[in-house]
Structure formats: C-alpha cells, structure tokens
Amino acid sequence: MTGLRYVYAVCRPFDAPLQVQLTGVGGAPVKMLAHHGLVAVVSPVPEGDFAEAPLREHLEDLDWLGATARAHQQVVDALTAVTTPLPLRLATVFRDDSGVRVMIESGEEAFRRTLDRLDGRVEWGVKVYVEGGEEQPEAAALAAKPASGRDYLRQRRNRAQEREDKWRAAERFATRLHGTLAAHAEESRLHAPQNSPLTRGSGHNVLNAAYLVPRAHSEEFVELVDHTKDEEPGMRVELTGPWAAYSFVDPEGTGAGDAGGREDTSGEVV
C-alpha cells in the first residue's frame, strides 16, 4: 500500500464483513491494520494532499473539507454497523504502517479502556427547535397597523410577552425531554445549541444533546423519542443516529475526535 496512511478509527478485531467495496477518502480502498490485538482502519492518501503543508491549506477549503468529512464518516458508519469503533480525528495521517503501529502502542491502554466502556453501545442525537420563533416580518407587522400610539405600544408588549411565553415553554419542554431521555440512556451529554445558519431546518435550537444507548435498547429509545414529538405545539424534535459514540470518547490519550471534522486538527503528519 503506497502513500501516507489515513486512519479512521481503532477497534477490536471483528469477523462480520464490511459493506462490499467500502472506500474512504479519495475513493481509496479501506484496509485493516492489526497490531497488539487492536485494529486500525486505514486507507492510503497522496502526499500531495495530506503532507503537512498541503493539508493545512486544504483545511481552509470548505468544499475539500466537506468531501473529506463525508468520506471519513462513511467509513465510520460502516464500522458502526458491525462493531464498536473508536473514531479518530478528521485527517489523522501517518507516514507509513510503522507510524500507525506506534500510535496504537502509545495509546493502547486508553484505547482498550474506552472500547470496553463503549462496547455494544451507540450514540443517538436529539435536537429540539422552536418553530416560528423568528421576528415578524415588517410587512406582516404593518398589516395590523395600530390606531394610535397606545395601541402600538400594547401590540409590542403583547408580542414580547408571546415570545417570552414561547421560550419559557420551550425551555420547560427541553428540560423535561432531556430528563426523560437521560433516564433511559447510560450516559448523556449536553452540547451548545447550534446557530440558526448551521441548522438544516427552520427554528431556533434549544436542545442539542447526545445519549449513549446499548445497541440492543435502541428501538425502545427511538420509540420514546417518537412519543414526545407532538407533546408541545410549536416544537420540532429531531433524532439522528445511531452513530459511533463520538460524544462519549475522552480524546485525551486516544487521539479520538468529533464527527465530520467538527474538532480542529493540527494538519500534522506523524
């Protein structure tokens, strides 16, 4: 295998077959590199793109970064379907197989400890959005033109009170939902709400949480989320997964990172 080594994840040896003709970054075939009872999932990548200098430049190119993140995620998703992977940071690159083996040896204790803790578990993501929380457009506001200054002030107070009531209801709903889901998960993590430009749909994100759930209990967890979707008018509940347990990996000592390039990389080749 020529070229640098791009490493997607570390896992234990497994017998289940991966999907046929699985490819990674740049369409390269994925290989398993076994060492010390662990497996690094790797593919070759060209130095022209992944040596230290060009990689740093590419990380400023959003199109390139997005394509690389999707290819990275495709491999991790395929692994998640058959085993428990420990995903590494986006663009984790080594010069050769020997560098990958050194990485496994240096992090072996942390890898094994984390894989033991996450074995048989997957991550589910849940987001809650307040629908229709945007400011009323100017044209709509003028359609109900107040008859006097007093009416204008009253309308402003009423709109402000409606917004406040809606946000309070959203906070209560999100808090209640998180408590219910966390009670049915082994672990949970609260992430910062996403900014509106980053969300795929309308509304303001008021809950952005991850839940660690045994794979065998995933169906019950999904049903629990489904039952909450219509509990509170004006709220949209979004469920994603199952994912590899990105949110429940301690990056210290493992080199593990977040999904899809959400965690910065140094751009260094080791």
C-alpha positions in Angstrom: 0.0 0.0 0.0 1.7 3.2 -1.2 1.1 6.7 0.1 0.5 8.1 3.5 -1.8 6.4 5.9 -5.2 8.0 6.8 -6.6 6.4 10.0 -10.4 6.5 10.5 -10.8 4.5 13.7 -9.4 1.9 16.1 -11.4 -1.1 17.1 -11.1 -4.7 18.2 -10.8 -7.5 15.6 -14.2 -8.4 14.2 -15.5 -11.2 11.9 -18.5 -9.5 10.4 -17.9 -8.4 6.8 -17.9 -4.7 6.0 -20.0 -3.5 3.1 -18.8 -4.6 -0.3 -16.1 -2.3 -1.9 -16.0 0.2 1.0 -13.9 3.1 0.1 -12.6 6.0 2.1 -11.0 9.4 1.4 -10.3 10.0 -2.2 -12.1 6.7 -3.1 -9.2 4.6 -1.8 -10.0 1.1 -0.5 -10.1 0.6 3.2 -7.7 -1.8 4.9 -7.4 -3.3 8.4 -4.0 -3.0 10.1 -3.9 -5.4 13.1 -1.4 -4.7 16.0 -1.3 -5.7 19.6 -4.8 -7.2 19.5 -6.3 -4.0 18.1 -7.2 -2.9 14.6 -6.6 0.4 12.9 -8.8 1.1 9.9 -6.7 2.9 7.3 -6.5 3.8 3.6 -3.7 5.3 1.5 -3.8 9.0 0.7 -1.4 11.0 -1.5 1.3 13.2 -0.1 0.3 15.9 -2.5 -2.9 16.4 -0.5 -2.1 15.1 3.0 1.5 16.1 3.7 1.7 18.7 6.4 1.8 21.9 4.1 -0.9 21.0 1.6 -3.1 19.5 4.4 -3.0 22.8 6.2 -4.1 24.6 3.1 -6.9 22.1 2.3 -8.3 22.5 5.8 -9.2 26.1 4.8 -11.1 24.9 1.8 -14.7 24.2 2.9 -15.5 22.1 -0.2 -12.5 19.9 0.2 -13.1 19.6 3.9 -16.7 18.7 3.4 -15.9 15.9 0.9 -13.2 14.5 3.2 -15.5 14.6 6.2 -18.2 12.7 4.3 -15.8 10.0 3.2 -14.4 9.8 6.8 -18.0 9.4 8.1 -18.9 6.8 5.5 -16.2 4.5 6.8 -17.0 5.1 10.5 -20.7 4.4 9.8 -19.9 1.2 8.0 -17.8 0.1 11.1 -20.5 1.1 13.5 -22.9 -1.3 11.7 -20.7 -4.3 12.5 -18.6 -3.4 15.6 -17.8 -0.7 18.1 -15.3 1.7 16.6 -13.3 4.4 18.3 -13.2 7.2 15.6 -10.1 9.3 15.3 -10.0 13.0 14.4 -10.6 14.0 10.9 -7.3 14.0 8.9 -5.3 11.8 11.2 -2.4 10.9 9.0 0.8 8.9 9.4 3.7 8.4 7.1 3.5 4.6 7.0 2.3 1.4 8.7 5.0 1.7 11.3 3.7 5.1 12.4 0.2 3.6 12.8 1.6 0.8 14.9 3.4 3.3 17.2 0.2 5.2 17.6 -1.6 2.0 18.7 1.1 1.1 21.1 1.3 4.6 22.7 -2.5 4.8 23.2 -3.1 1.1 23.8 -4.2 1.3 27.4 -6.6 4.2 26.7 -8.0 2.5 23.5 -8.8 -0.7 25.4 -10.3 1.1 28.4 -12.6 3.2 26.1 -13.5 0.3 23.9 -14.5 -1.7 26.9 -16.7 1.1 28.2 -18.4 1.7 24.8 -18.7 -1.9 23.7 -22.2 -2.7 22.3 -23.3 0.9 22.6 -24.2 3.6 20.1 -24.9 7.4 20.2 -28.2 9.0 19.4 -28.5 12.7 18.9 -31.6 14.7 19.8 -32.2 18.3 19.0 -35.3 20.5 19.8 -36.2 23.6 17.8 -38.7 26.3 18.5 -40.6 26.7 15.3 -41.7 30.1 14.1 -39.5 31.9 16.6 -38.3 34.4 14.1 -39.2 38.1 14.3 -42.4 39.0 12.5 -41.6 40.4 9.0 -42.1 44.2 8.5 -44.9 43.7 6.0 -46.8 41.4 8.4 -46.4 43.9 11.2 -47.7 46.8 9.1 -50.7 44.7 8.0 -52.2 45.2 11.5 -51.4 49.0 11.7 -52.2 50.3 15.2 -54.9 53.0 15.5 -52.9 55.0 18.0 -49.5 55.2 19.8 -51.1 53.5 22.8 -52.3 50.6 20.5 -48.8 50.4 19.1 -47.2 50.0 22.5 -49.8 47.5 23.5 -49.1 45.4 20.5 -45.4 45.5 21.1 -45.9 44.4 24.7 -48.2 41.6 23.6 -45.7 40.3 21.0 -42.9 40.5 23.6 -45.0 38.5 26.1 -45.9 35.9 23.5 -42.2 35.4 22.6 -41.3 35.2 26.3 -44.1 32.6 26.9 -42.9 30.6 24.0 -39.3 30.5 25.1 -40.3 29.5 28.6 -42.4 26.7 27.3 -39.5 25.6 25.0 -37.1 25.5 28.0 -39.6 23.5 30.1 -40.1 21.1 27.3 -36.4 20.7 26.5 -35.6 20.2 30.2 -38.3 17.6 30.6 -37.4 15.7 27.4 -33.7 15.6 28.3 -34.5 14.3 31.8 -36.7 11.5 30.3 -34.2 10.5 27.7 -31.2 10.7 30.0 -33.0 8.3 32.4 -33.2 5.8 29.5 -29.6 6.1 28.5 -26.4 5.0 30.2 -24.8 8.5 29.7 -25.8 11.8 28.2 -24.0 14.9 27.0 -25.4 18.4 26.5 -23.8 20.3 23.7 -24.1 24.0 23.0 -27.2 24.8 20.8 -26.4 25.3 17.2 -26.6 28.7 15.5 -29.5 29.0 13.1 -27.4 29.2 9.9 -26.0 25.8 10.8 -29.3 24.1 11.2 -30.9 22.2 8.3 -34.5 23.4 9.0 -36.3 26.3 10.4 -36.5 27.4 14.1 -34.1 28.1 16.9 -32.2 25.2 18.5 -32.9 25.0 22.3 -31.6 21.4 23.0 -28.6 19.7 21.4 -27.9 16.5 23.3 -26.3 13.1 22.8 -27.3 9.9 24.5 -25.3 6.7 24.9 -27.6 3.7 24.5 -27.0 0.0 24.3 -27.5 -1.1 20.8 -30.0 -3.7 21.9 -32.2 -1.0 23.5 -32.0 1.4 20.6 -35.5 0.5 19.3 -37.1 1.4 22.6 -35.1 4.7 22.8 -36.3 5.7 19.3 -39.9 4.9 20.2 -39.5 7.0 23.3 -38.4 10.0 21.3 -41.2 9.4 18.7 -43.8 9.6 21.5 -42.6 13.1 22.5 -42.7 14.7 19.1 -46.2 16.1 19.4 -46.3 16.8 23.1 -45.6 20.6 22.8 -47.1 22.6 19.9 -44.5 24.7 18.1 -41.6 22.4 19.0 -39.7 20.3 16.5 -37.8 17.2 17.8 -35.0 15.9 15.5 -33.5 12.4 16.1 -30.2 11.3 14.4 -28.2 8.1 14.7 -27.2 5.6 15.5 -23.7 7.0 15.5 -20.3 5.8 16.8 -20.1 7.2 20.3 -18.3 10.4 19.4 -19.6 12.4 22.4 -18.5 9.8 24.9 -14.9 9.4 23.9 -12.3 11.1 26.1 -9.9 12.5 23.4 -7.0 12.6 25.9 -4.6 9.8 25.3 -6.7 8.3 22.4 -6.4 10.9 19.6 -10.2 10.4 19.2 -12.2 13.2 17.8 -15.6 14.5 16.9 -17.6 13.6 13.8 -17.3 15.1 10.4 -14.4 17.4 11.2 -16.2 19.3 14.0 -13.0 19.1 16.0 -10.0 21.0 14.7 -6.9 19.1 13.5 -3.4 20.2 13.6 -2.7 19.2 10.0 0.5 17.5 11.0 1.7 14.2 9.6 3.4 11.9 12.2 
